[in-house]
């Protein structure tokens, strides 16, 4: 039976069709990336169901991100130790089983434990898929392969909030975890049939010893785990004014600096930081950091703005992002074709300019914004984002030796995830503080010497008295309405400041791209090393 199925999927030379492999490994990655954003809108339901406070329930997100961040850079080392296919299937199995257990969790503490386990499984999926695609496709076809992968990584965070809202509104929050189970089982079966380790990895596995760098793993885990906790909890606890945050900040410094110094001195490091000596890989890693920074920041900002200022439901706010996901789905194959014909530096620059332009359009929004304008601006931004993900990945691995691919994919995916965490922490902090700043400035203009203030007060009082309020009550109501207007306007200005900042970030990346080398391939499409 197995041989009959495989025979239909084989190429004339006897190898498995690479596109079947691409779709197979993308399946689990889409599931994992979706899970990073789908739980956000379900937090109120989770806290209510498990009798937990709003602050306690955020550990459902933090626990996943911490374990995910720790495993990402270690995935290359684990792949080399036990084999890429075995490691990938182990990650899918851990993610699938822990997803089922998350759905069964009777309390918040148990749910957090299973989310940590889920993050461990999810952390190895993206780097393993990228490494598989790099080995399966030659350089000239790698763009189209990454188009399939890009659909998972870029589209999933876009539809996650909408899908999470729809599931929790119509079923139960537990189903946001249960839906992973059938996908995981299908992924395991297909991977077992279709995917195999390349010859160079099999040789490496035979030669590899079983020496485990406990110190390196410990320092990296301590540094990245502490960083993720700081980024997730910092704004809520007012950053370094909190003793809790100061403790983890000290642990982060010890872990990251100690880990870097330790790994640079090892002959066989758990994370090969010397890969960053490759100019293309280093610049691509930095660019991927800022892609995660902007992509996830806007995915948080836009629904929040639509819900808090314009009264949208969570599902409708998520739907405002969905057309942007459709644009990415349509453009990814086009970019996959272009990347083999056009200099990747040109494509990335074009994507940064378009995305920055869309963000500056968003910076022109006001409280009179309608649904259509929000959707079109997001679609423009998504059009630009489609020109970033594939070219960045192709440029990053053009000069990386094949035996370093597993390690490189872990590093570049870590950069994107840290960028996402830093971006979300930055915009939420900036949103709060800029709203306070603008509210103070606006309030200064509301005083007894302002003719506009008196005119507005008199007009509101007249309408309220006409509606049946007493004179005293109408005055208090009018004051409240003016204060509410000031608060809304201040928050709107804070959102605008964030959009401007994100636009400037993308424009700031462009000059650095000039230092990249154009990816070239020898005959046969093998990258030049």
C-alpha positions as CSV (number, residue, x, y, z in Angstrom):
1,X,0.0,0.0,0.0
2,X,2.8,2.4,1.0
3,X,4.8,1.6,-2.1
4,X,1.8,2.1,-4.3
5,X,1.1,5.6,-2.9
6,X,4.8,6.6,-3.1
7,X,5.1,5.4,-6.7
8,X,2.4,7.9,-7.7
9,X,4.3,10.7,-5.9
10,X,7.7,9.9,-7.4
11,X,9.5,12.0,-10.1
12,X,11.0,10.3,-13.2
13,X,14.3,10.0,-11.5
14,X,12.8,8.0,-8.6
15,X,12.8,10.9,-6.0
16,X,9.7,12.1,-4.2
17,X,8.1,15.2,-5.8
18,X,9.5,18.1,-3.8
19,X,6.3,20.0,-3.8
20,X,4.5,17.2,-2.0
21,X,7.3,17.4,0.6
22,X,6.9,21.2,0.8
23,X,3.1,20.9,1.5
24,X,3.6,18.1,4.0
25,X,6.1,20.0,6.2
26,X,4.2,23.3,5.9
27,X,1.0,21.7,7.3
28,X,2.4,21.3,10.9
29,X,4.2,24.7,10.7
30,X,0.9,26.5,9.8
31,X,-0.7,24.8,12.8
32,X,2.0,25.9,15.1
33,X,2.2,29.5,13.9
34,X,-1.6,29.8,14.1
35,X,-1.4,28.7,17.7
36,X,0.8,31.6,18.7
37,X,-2.0,34.1,17.9
38,X,-5.2,32.1,18.1
39,X,-5.2,32.0,21.9
40,X,-4.9,35.8,22.3
41,X,-8.6,36.5,21.9
42,X,-9.6,33.4,23.9
43,X,-7.9,34.6,27.2
44,X,-11.1,36.2,28.7
45,X,-13.0,32.9,28.1
46,X,-10.1,30.9,29.5
47,X,-9.8,33.0,32.7
48,X,-13.6,32.9,33.2
49,X,-13.8,29.1,32.6
50,X,-10.9,28.3,34.9
51,X,-11.7,30.9,37.6
52,X,-8.4,32.8,37.0
53,X,-7.6,36.5,37.0
54,X,-6.9,38.4,33.8
55,X,-3.3,38.9,34.8
56,X,-2.8,35.2,35.7
57,X,-4.3,34.0,32.4
58,X,-1.6,35.8,30.4
59,X,0.7,33.0,31.5
60,X,-1.1,30.9,28.9
61,X,0.7,33.0,26.3
62,X,3.9,33.7,28.1
63,X,4.6,30.0,29.0
64,X,4.3,29.0,25.3
65,X,6.5,31.8,24.1
66,X,9.2,31.1,26.7
67,X,9.6,27.4,25.9
68,X,9.3,28.1,22.1
69,X,12.1,30.7,22.2
70,X,14.4,28.3,24.1
71,X,13.9,25.4,21.6
72,X,14.3,27.5,18.4
73,X,18.1,28.1,18.5
74,X,18.7,24.5,19.8
75,X,16.7,22.8,17.0
76,X,19.8,22.6,14.7
77,X,21.8,20.9,17.4
78,X,19.0,18.4,18.2
79,X,18.6,17.7,14.4
80,X,22.3,16.9,14.1
81,X,22.1,14.7,17.2
82,X,19.1,12.4,16.5
83,X,18.4,13.2,12.8
84,X,16.3,15.9,11.3
85,X,13.3,13.7,10.4
86,X,13.2,12.0,13.8
87,X,13.5,15.4,15.5
88,X,10.8,17.0,13.3
89,X,8.4,14.1,13.9
90,X,9.1,14.2,17.6
91,X,8.2,17.9,17.7
92,X,4.9,17.3,15.8
93,X,4.0,14.4,18.2
94,X,4.8,16.5,21.3
95,X,2.8,19.5,19.9
96,X,-0.2,17.3,19.0
97,X,-0.4,15.4,22.3
98,X,0.1,18.6,24.4
99,X,-2.6,20.4,22.3
100,X,-5.0,17.7,23.2
101,X,-4.0,17.9,26.9
102,X,-4.4,21.7,26.8
103,X,-8.0,21.2,25.7
104,X,-8.6,18.9,28.7
105,X,-6.9,21.1,31.3
106,X,-9.0,21.4,34.4
107,X,-7.1,24.4,35.9
108,X,-4.9,27.3,34.9
109,X,-1.8,25.7,36.4
110,X,-2.2,22.5,34.5
111,X,-2.9,24.4,31.3
112,X,0.3,26.5,31.7
113,X,2.3,23.2,32.1
114,X,0.8,21.7,28.9
115,X,1.4,25.0,27.1
116,X,5.1,24.9,28.1
117,X,5.2,21.4,26.6
118,X,3.3,22.6,23.5
119,X,5.9,25.4,23.0
120,X,8.7,22.8,23.2
121,X,7.2,20.9,20.4
122,X,6.3,23.9,18.3
123,X,9.8,25.5,18.6
124,X,11.4,22.9,16.4
125,X,8.9,22.9,13.6
126,X,9.8,26.1,11.7
127,X,13.6,25.6,11.6
128,X,13.2,22.0,10.6
129,X,10.8,22.8,7.7
130,X,13.1,25.5,6.4
131,X,16.1,23.2,6.5
132,X,14.1,20.5,4.7
133,X,13.1,23.0,2.0
134,X,16.7,24.2,1.6
135,X,17.9,20.6,1.0
136,X,14.9,19.6,-1.2
137,X,15.0,22.5,-3.6
138,X,17.9,24.0,-5.6
139,X,18.6,27.7,-5.2
140,X,16.7,28.7,-8.4
141,X,13.5,27.0,-7.2
142,X,13.9,27.8,-3.5
143,X,11.9,31.0,-3.9
144,X,8.7,29.1,-4.8
145,X,9.3,26.6,-2.0
146,X,9.6,29.4,0.5
147,X,6.4,30.9,-0.9
148,X,4.6,27.8,0.4
149,X,6.3,28.2,3.8
150,X,5.7,31.9,3.8
151,X,2.0,31.3,3.5
152,X,2.1,29.5,6.9
153,X,4.3,32.0,8.7
154,X,2.8,35.2,7.4
155,X,-0.9,34.3,6.9
156,X,-1.4,32.3,10.1
157,X,-0.9,35.3,12.5
158,X,-3.3,37.3,10.3
159,X,-6.2,34.9,10.5
160,X,-5.4,33.6,14.0
161,X,-7.3,36.3,16.0
162,X,-10.3,36.0,13.7
163,X,-10.4,32.2,13.9
164,X,-9.8,32.2,17.6
165,X,-12.7,34.7,18.1
166,X,-15.0,32.7,15.9
167,X,-14.2,29.4,17.7
168,X,-14.6,30.8,21.2
169,X,-17.8,32.6,20.3
170,X,-19.5,29.6,18.6
171,X,-18.0,26.6,20.5
172,X,-15.5,26.6,23.4
173,X,-12.0,27.9,23.9
174,X,-10.9,24.3,24.3
175,X,-11.5,23.7,20.6
176,X,-8.7,26.1,19.7
177,X,-6.4,23.3,21.0
178,X,-8.4,20.3,19.8
179,X,-8.3,21.4,16.1
180,X,-4.5,20.8,16.2
181,X,-5.0,17.0,16.8
182,X,-6.2,15.8,13.4
183,X,-3.8,18.1,11.6
184,X,-0.9,16.8,13.7
185,X,-1.8,13.1,13.0
186,X,-2.0,13.7,9.3
187,X,1.3,15.5,9.4
188,X,3.0,12.6,11.2
189,X,1.7,10.0,8.7
190,X,2.7,12.1,5.6
191,X,6.1,12.9,7.1
192,X,6.9,9.3,7.9
193,X,6.1,8.3,4.3
194,X,7.6,11.1,2.3
195,X,10.5,12.8,4.2
196,X,14.0,11.4,4.7
197,X,17.3,12.8,5.9
198,X,19.8,13.8,3.2
199,X,22.9,11.7,2.7
200,X,25.2,14.3,4.3
201,X,23.1,14.3,7.5
202,X,23.1,10.5,7.8
203,X,26.9,10.5,7.6
204,X,27.1,13.3,10.1
205,X,24.8,11.4,12.5
206,X,27.0,8.3,12.3
207,X,30.1,10.3,13.1
208,X,28.4,12.5,15.8
209,X,29.1,11.7,19.4
210,X,26.7,12.0,22.3
211,X,28.4,14.8,24.2
212,X,25.8,17.2,25.5
213,X,26.8,20.8,26.2
214,X,24.7,21.2,29.4
215,X,26.3,24.6,30.3
216,X,25.6,26.1,26.9
217,X,22.0,24.8,26.9
218,X,21.5,26.0,30.4
219,X,22.8,29.6,29.7
220,X,20.8,29.9,26.5
221,X,17.6,28.7,28.1
222,X,18.1,31.0,31.1
223,X,18.8,34.1,28.9
224,X,16.1,33.6,26.3
225,X,13.5,32.4,28.8
226,X,14.1,35.5,31.0
227,X,14.0,37.8,28.0
228,X,10.7,36.5,26.9
229,X,9.2,36.9,30.4
230,X,10.5,40.5,30.6
231,X,9.1,41.4,27.2
232,X,5.7,39.8,27.9
233,X,5.3,41.1,31.5
234,X,7.3,44.3,31.4
235,X,4.6,46.8,30.4
236,X,2.1,45.3,32.9
237,X,4.6,45.5,35.8
238,X,6.1,48.9,34.7
239,X,9.4,47.4,33.6
240,X,12.4,47.9,35.9
241,X,10.4,49.6,38.7
242,X,9.2,46.0,39.4
243,X,11.4,43.7,41.5
244,X,10.1,40.7,39.6
245,X,11.3,42.3,36.3
246,X,14.6,43.3,37.8
247,X,15.4,39.7,38.9
248,X,14.7,38.4,35.4
249,X,16.6,41.2,33.8
250,X,19.7,40.2,35.8
251,X,19.1,36.5,34.8
252,X,18.8,37.5,31.2
253,X,22.1,39.4,31.2
254,X,23.9,36.5,32.8
255,X,22.3,34.0,30.5
256,X,22.8,35.9,27.2
257,X,26.3,37.2,27.8
258,X,27.5,34.0,29.4
259,X,25.9,31.9,26.7
260,X,27.5,34.0,23.9
261,X,31.0,33.8,25.5
262,X,30.7,30.1,26.2
263,X,29.4,29.2,22.7
264,X,32.1,31.1,20.9
265,X,34.7,29.0,22.7
266,X,33.2,25.6,21.9
267,X,34.4,23.5,19.0
268,X,30.9,22.0,18.6
269,X,28.5,24.7,20.0
270,X,24.8,24.2,20.6
271,X,24.2,27.5,18.7
272,X,26.9,28.3,16.2
273,X,27.1,32.1,16.5
274,X,30.1,32.2,14.1
275,X,27.5,31.8,11.3
276,X,26.9,35.5,11.7
277,X,30.3,36.2,10.2
278,X,28.6,35.5,6.8
279,X,27.5,39.0,5.8
280,X,24.3,37.9,4.0
281,X,23.2,35.6,6.8
282,X,23.8,38.3,9.4
283,X,22.0,41.1,7.5
284,X,19.1,38.7,6.6
285,X,18.8,37.7,10.3
286,X,18.6,41.4,11.3
287,X,16.0,42.1,8.6
288,X,14.0,39.1,9.7
289,X,14.0,40.5,13.2
290,X,12.5,43.8,12.0
291,X,10.0,41.9,9.8
292,X,8.7,40.1,12.9
293,X,8.8,43.4,14.8
294,X,6.5,45.2,12.4
295,X,4.3,42.2,11.3
296,X,3.2,41.2,14.8
297,X,3.0,44.7,16.1
298,X,0.5,45.7,13.4
299,X,-1.4,42.5,13.9
300,X,-1.9,43.5,17.6
301,X,-2.4,47.3,17.0
302,X,-5.0,47.2,14.2
303,X,-7.6,44.9,15.9
304,X,-7.0,46.7,19.3
305,X,-7.7,50.1,17.7
306,X,-10.8,48.9,15.9
307,X,-12.2,47.3,19.0
308,X,-11.3,50.0,21.6
309,X,-12.0,53.2,19.5
310,X,-14.6,52.1,16.9
311,X,-16.5,49.5,18.8
312,X,-15.8,46.5,16.5
313,X,-16.3,43.0,17.8
314,X,-13.2,40.7,18.1
315,X,-14.4,38.7,15.1
316,X,-15.1,41.8,12.9
317,X,-11.7,43.3,13.9
318,X,-10.1,40.0,12.9
319,X,-11.9,40.1,9.6
320,X,-10.4,43.5,8.8
321,X,-7.0,41.7,8.7
322,X,-8.2,38.7,6.6
323,X,-8.1,40.4,3.1
324,X,-4.5,41.2,3.9
325,X,-3.9,37.5,4.3
326,X,-5.6,36.9,0.9
327,X,-3.2,39.4,-0.7
328,X,-0.2,37.6,0.7
329,X,-1.5,34.2,-0.5
330,X,-1.9,35.6,-4.0
331,X,1.5,37.4,-4.1
332,X,3.7,34.7,-2.5
333,X,3.8,32.5,-5.6
334,X,4.5,35.6,-7.7
335,X,7.4,36.6,-5.5
336,X,8.6,33.0,-5.5
337,X,9.0,33.3,-9.3
338,X,10.5,36.8,-9.2
339,X,13.2,35.8,-6.6
340,X,14.9,33.6,-9.2
341,X,14.9,36.5,-11.8
342,X,15.4,39.7,-9.7
343,X,18.1,40.7,-7.2
344,X,16.8,39.9,-3.7
345,X,18.0,43.2,-2.5
346,X,15.7,45.0,-4.9
347,X,12.7,42.9,-3.9
348,X,13.4,43.4,-0.2
349,X,13.8,47.2,-0.7
350,X,10.6,47.4,-2.6
351,X,8.7,45.4,0.1
352,X,10.1,47.8,2.8
353,X,9.0,50.9,0.9
354,X,5.5,49.6,0.2
355,X,5.0,48.4,3.8
356,X,6.3,51.7,5.2
357,X,4.0,53.6,2.8
358,X,1.0,51.6,4.1
359,X,2.0,52.4,7.7
360,X,2.2,56.1,6.9
361,X,-1.3,55.8,5.4
362,X,-2.4,54.3,8.7
363,X,-0.8,57.2,10.5
364,X,-3.3,59.4,8.7
365,X,-6.3,57.6,10.2
366,X,-8.7,59.3,12.6
367,X,-11.8,58.5,14.6
368,X,-14.0,58.7,11.5
369,X,-12.2,55.7,10.0
370,X,-14.5,53.3,8.1
371,X,-14.1,49.6,7.6
372,X,-13.1,49.9,3.9
373,X,-10.2,52.2,4.6
374,X,-8.9,49.9,7.3
375,X,-9.1,46.9,5.0
376,X,-7.4,48.7,2.1
377,X,-4.5,50.0,4.2
378,X,-3.9,46.5,5.6
379,X,-4.0,45.0,2.1
380,X,-1.4,47.5,0.9
381,X,0.8,46.6,3.8
382,X,0.4,42.9,3.1
383,X,1.3,43.5,-0.5
384,X,4.7,44.9,0.7
385,X,5.2,42.1,3.3
386,X,4.8,39.5,0.5
387,X,8.0,40.9,-1.0
388,X,10.0,40.4,2.2
389,X,9.8,36.9,3.6
390,X,10.9,34.8,0.6
391,X,13.8,37.1,-0.6
392,X,15.1,37.4,3.0
393,X,15.3,33.6,3.4
394,X,16.8,33.0,0.0
395,X,19.5,35.7,0.5
396,X,20.2,34.3,4.0
397,X,21.1,30.8,2.9
398,X,22.7,31.5,-0.5
399,X,26.2,31.2,1.0
400,X,25.5,28.9,4.0
401,X,27.0,25.4,3.7
402,X,24.4,22.7,3.6
403,X,25.6,21.1,6.9
404,X,25.0,24.5,8.6
405,X,21.4,24.8,7.3
406,X,19.8,23.3,10.4
407,X,21.7,25.7,12.7
408,X,21.0,28.7,10.5
409,X,17.2,28.1,10.3
410,X,17.0,28.0,14.1
411,X,18.9,31.3,14.4
412,X,16.9,33.2,11.8
413,X,13.5,31.9,13.2
414,X,14.6,33.0,16.6
415,X,15.4,36.4,15.3
416,X,11.8,36.7,13.9
417,X,10.2,35.5,17.1
418,X,12.3,37.8,19.3
419,X,11.5,40.7,16.9
420,X,7.8,39.9,17.3
421,X,8.1,39.9,21.1
422,X,10.2,43.1,21.2
423,X,7.8,44.7,18.7
424,X,4.6,43.9,20.7
425,X,6.3,45.0,24.0
426,X,7.4,48.3,22.3
427,X,4.1,49.3,20.8
428,X,2.1,48.4,23.9
429,X,4.4,50.5,26.1
430,X,4.5,53.3,23.6
431,X,0.7,53.2,23.2
432,X,0.2,53.6,27.0
433,X,2.7,56.4,27.5
434,X,1.9,58.4,24.3
435,X,-1.8,58.2,25.2
436,X,-0.9,59.8,28.6
437,X,1.2,62.4,26.9
438,X,-1.5,63.4,24.4
439,X,-4.2,63.4,27.1
440,X,-2.1,65.8,29.1
441,X,-1.6,68.1,26.1
442,X,-5.3,68.0,25.1
443,X,-6.5,68.6,28.6
444,X,-4.4,71.8,28.8
445,X,-6.7,73.3,26.1
446,X,-9.8,72.5,28.0
447,X,-10.1,75.4,30.5
448,X,-12.4,78.3,31.4
449,X,-10.4,80.5,29.0
450,X,-11.3,78.4,26.0
451,X,-14.2,79.7,23.9
452,X,-14.5,76.3,22.1
453,X,-14.8,74.5,25.5
454,X,-17.6,76.8,26.6
455,X,-19.4,76.5,23.3
456,X,-19.2,72.7,23.4
457,X,-20.3,72.6,27.1
458,X,-23.3,74.9,26.5
459,X,-24.4,72.9,23.4
460,X,-24.2,69.5,25.3
461,X,-26.0,70.9,28.3
462,X,-28.8,72.2,26.1
463,X,-29.2,68.9,24.4
464,X,-29.2,66.9,27.6
465,X,-31.7,69.2,29.4
466,X,-33.9,68.9,26.3
467,X,-33.6,65.1,26.6
468,X,-34.9,65.2,30.2
469,X,-31.8,65.7,32.4
470,X,-31.7,68.3,35.2
471,X,-29.4,71.3,34.9
472,X,-26.9,69.9,37.5
473,X,-27.0,66.4,36.0
474,X,-26.6,67.8,32.5
475,X,-23.4,69.7,33.5
476,X,-21.8,66.5,35.0
477,X,-22.8,64.5,32.0
478,X,-21.4,67.1,29.6
479,X,-18.1,67.1,31.5
480,X,-18.0,63.3,31.3
481,X,-18.6,63.4,27.6
482,X,-15.9,65.9,26.9
483,X,-13.4,63.9,29.0
484,X,-14.3,60.7,27.1
485,X,-13.7,62.5,23.8
486,X,-10.3,63.7,25.0
487,X,-9.4,60.1,26.1
488,X,-10.5,58.7,22.7
489,X,-8.6,61.3,20.8
490,X,-5.5,60.9,22.9
491,X,-5.5,57.1,22.3
492,X,-6.0,57.7,18.6
493,X,-3.0,59.9,18.5
494,X,-1.0,57.3,20.3
495,X,-1.9,54.7,17.7
496,X,-0.8,57.1,15.0
497,X,2.5,57.6,16.7
498,X,3.0,53.8,16.7
499,X,2.2,53.5,13.0
500,X,4.7,56.3,12.2
501,X,7.4,54.6,14.3
502,X,6.9,51.3,12.5
503,X,7.0,53.0,9.1
504,X,10.4,54.6,10.0
505,X,11.7,51.2,11.2
506,X,11.1,49.7,7.8
507,X,12.7,52.6,6.0
508,X,15.7,52.4,8.3
509,X,16.4,48.8,7.2
510,X,16.9,49.8,3.5
511,X,20.4,51.3,3.8
512,X,21.7,48.1,5.5
513,X,20.5,46.0,2.6
514,X,23.1,47.6,0.3
515,X,25.8,45.7,2.1
516,X,24.3,42.3,1.1
517,X,25.7,40.2,-1.8
518,X,23.5,39.0,-4.6
519,X,22.8,35.2,-4.3
520,X,24.5,33.3,-7.1
521,X,24.4,29.6,-8.0
522,X,26.7,27.3,-9.8
523,X,25.4,25.0,-12.5
524,X,22.9,22.7,-10.9
525,X,21.7,25.4,-8.5
526,X,24.0,24.7,-5.6
527,X,24.8,27.8,-3.6
528,X,28.3,29.1,-3.7
529,X,30.0,28.6,-0.3
